[in-house]
Amino acid sequence: MHTREEKLAAFGRLLDVMDDLRTKCPWDRKQTNESLRPNTIEETYELADALIKDDKSEICKELGDVLLHIVFYARIGSETGDFDIADVCNKLCDKLIYRHPHVYGPDAERIEKGEVTVDQVLKNWEQLKVREKGGNKRVLSGVPEALPSLIKAYRIQDKARGVGFDWAKREQVWDKVREELGELEVELERQDKEKSTQELGDFLFSVINAARLYKLNPDNALELTNRKFIRRFTYLEEHSIRIGKPLTEMTLEEMDNIWNEAKEQEKA
């Protein structure tokens, strides 16, 4: 691993390269916050993909791509005189110090004694965020509107938990899950699409709540299942190609048998 001096030198080199690109490259010169935004979203998803694959080489590469965008936005900010990379770093440090009074405040000794739990830290974090703007900030206002719905639901629930709005015991959530499933089934029987859609949302929200309470990440869980389904369906598709029989001509029983074969191979 590198020394602190080497890390600082590497970051300085990145800033120098960014300055060169911004002044000398036609493409980099014309970029704006708006034009970069779609690329930033794409790079973030590519990083997320590398993280779930636990591909260390790709994680390193994609972190660099995301870091490039951070430096790029900071460079644009410096050109307009609004902020630069030092402001970005200092604001982040100030926020982290403020939100970790158990590390930087008078209670720091409690950390060394093991008296501060993760749940206490998270709850305090959310309460401090609400107070950051003089008490005018709402608990859920920090959840970005553009978040994917599944992640947004998790964050909404997590923020509500931070101020004490949560189940007393996590096992109680299953009554809510069963209740929402029952209400969904009723509306599906009635064939009321609008109400069925609403009840489906309520049911999914309750399942995400259950995942959160059991410290499972529903987005990661669903992505793992997506990948598992793709692997098994690809196996099924390749089998149909080998035997020269299209999937559309197979019976469901035939496809199920090949599907189960794919499952067994995964266990081997």
N, C-alpha and C positions, 0 to 999 in steps of 0.2 A: 504494500500500500504506500501511498505517497505522503510526504511530510506536509505540514501546514503551509510551508513556504512554497512547495511545489503546487499545491492546490490553488493558492492565491495567484501564483504565476500563470497557471492554466486558465483561471477565470479572467485574468488580465489579458491573456492572449485572445480569448474569445471576444472580449470587448474591442480589441484592436481589429480583429477580423470583421466584426460587425460594422465598425466605422469604415473600413475599407470598402465593404460591399455596398453600404449605404451611399457612399460617395462615387464609387467607380462602376458598379454594375447597373445597367439600364433597368433590369427587372426589379432589383432591390430598391432602386431609387424611387420607383413609382408606387411602391406598396403603401397602403394606409391601414388603419385599424380595421376598417370595414372589409378591405380586400383580403387581409390576413385571417380574419375570423373563421371562415370555413376551413382553411388549412389547419388552424389551431384545433378545431373540433376533430378533424380527421386524425391529427397526430395524437391527440389525447386518447382516442379510441384504439389507435395502433399500440400505444403504451399499455392500455388496459388489456389488450389481446395478448401482448407479451407477458404481462404479469400473471394472467390466468394460466398461461402455458408454463410459467416458471422457467422461461428461457432466459438465462442470465445474460447471454450475449446480446439478445434482442432487447432486453430491458435496458441495458446500458446504452444501446444505440437510440432507442426511442426516448429515453430520458434526455439525451442530447438534443433530439429534435424538438422536444417540448421546451427545453431550456433556451434553444435558439429563439423561439417565439417570445418568451419572456424578455429576453435581451432586446429583441426587435421592437416590441411595444415600448420598452423603456427608452430606446433610442429615439423613437418617434416622439415620445413625451418630452424628451430633452430638446428636441428641435422646436417644439411649440412653447417651450419654457414652462411647462406644467409640472414636470417631475423628471427625474433620471433614475438610473439603476440604484444609486445610493439611497434615494428616497424610498424606493421599493423595498430595499433590504432593511432600512431603518424602521419603516412603518411596520414591517413584519416582525422585527425583533421587539419593538415596543409593544405590539399586540401580544406576542407570545409571553413576554415578561409579565404584562398586566393579567393575562389569563392563567398564569401559573404562580399565584401568591404562595402556594405551598412549597415552591422551589425558591422563589426570590423574595418572599415576604417574611414576616415574623414567625410564620409557622414552619419554616424550612426544617427545623429540627425534627418535626413530626415525621418527615419523609425518612430520615435516617433511622428513626425508631420503628418504621413500618406501620405507622398509625393512620396513613392516608390510603384509602382504597381507590381502585380504578373508577368505581361507580361514583364515589364522592368527587373525584376529579372531574368527571363528565358532567355531573349535575352542577357543580360550581362553574364550570366552563360556560354552560348555557345561561346561567343567571348573570354572569359577568358580561356576556354578550348583550343581554337585554339592557344592562345599565350603561353600556359604552356610550350611548348617545343621549345621556341625561334622562334615561327612563322613557324616552319617546319611541324607542324601537319595539315593535311587536315581536313576540316569541317566534312566530312563523314567517316573519318578513325576510329572514335570512335564507329561506329556501328558494333557490333560483327557479323562476317559472319555466325555464327551458329544459330543466332536468327531465330525463326519461321518466315516465309515469311510475315505474316500479321503484326506481331509486328515490324519486320524490316522495312516494308514500312512506318509505323507510325513514327518510330524513324528517318528514313531518311528525311521525310517531316518536322518533328519537328526541326531537326538540321538545315535544309535549312532555315526554318522560323527564326531561331535564328540569322541569319546574314542578314535578310531582304528579302530573296527570298520567297515571298508568295503573295497571292492575296491581292489586295488593300481592297476589300470588300468581306466578306465570301460568299455573295449571288452569286458572279461571278462564283463560283466553279460549280454551277449547269449547266451552259452552257458547261463546260468541261465534266461533267458526261454525258450529253445528246449527246455530240459529240462522246465520246468514245463508248457509247452504239450503236449509229448509225453505227460507223465503224465496231463494232463487228457483228452487224446484217448483214451487207454487206458481210463480209467474211464467215459467217455461210451460207448465201444463195449460195455463190460460192462453198461451201463445201471444202474450203481450210483449212485443219486442222492446218497446221503450222502457217499461218497468223491468223486464228481464235484464236489459243492459245495465240499469241502475243497480239491480240486485247482484249481478255478476261483479260489478265494481266493489260493492260492499263485501262480497265474499272474498275476493282477491285481497282487499285491504285487510281483512281479518286474518288471512293466511300469512300475509307479510308481517302482521303484528305478532303472530305466533313465532315466526322465524326470528324476529328481533328479540323476543323474550327469551328464546332458547339460544341466543347468541350465534345465530346462523345468518349468513348474508344471502338474502333471497336472489339478488342479481347474480352473484357467483354461482349459486345452486342451479338457477335456471340456465345459465350459460353452459355449465357442465352437462346438463341434460340435453341441451341443444346439440352440443358436440357429440354426445353419446348417440343421439338419434341419427345424426348425419353419418357417423361411422357405420352404424348397423344398416341404415337404409342404403348406403353406398355398397356395402357387402351384398345386400339383397339384389341391388341393381346389377352389380358385376356378375353375380351368379346367373342372373337371367340372361345376360349377354353371352356367358360361356356356354350355356345349354341351348342358346338360340331361341328362347321363348320369352317374348316381351312381357313385362309386368302386367300389362292390360289383359293378357290372355291367361294369366295365372289365377287360380282360385285363392281366396283369402286363406284357406287352410295351407296351401302350398307356400304362400308368402310367410305365414306364421312359422312354419317349420324351418324355413331358411333364416328367419329372424332369430329364432331360438338357437339356431346353430351359431349365429354371429355372437350371441350372448355367451354361449359356452366357450367360444374361442377367446373371448375377453378374459374369462376366468382362468384360462390355461396359462 
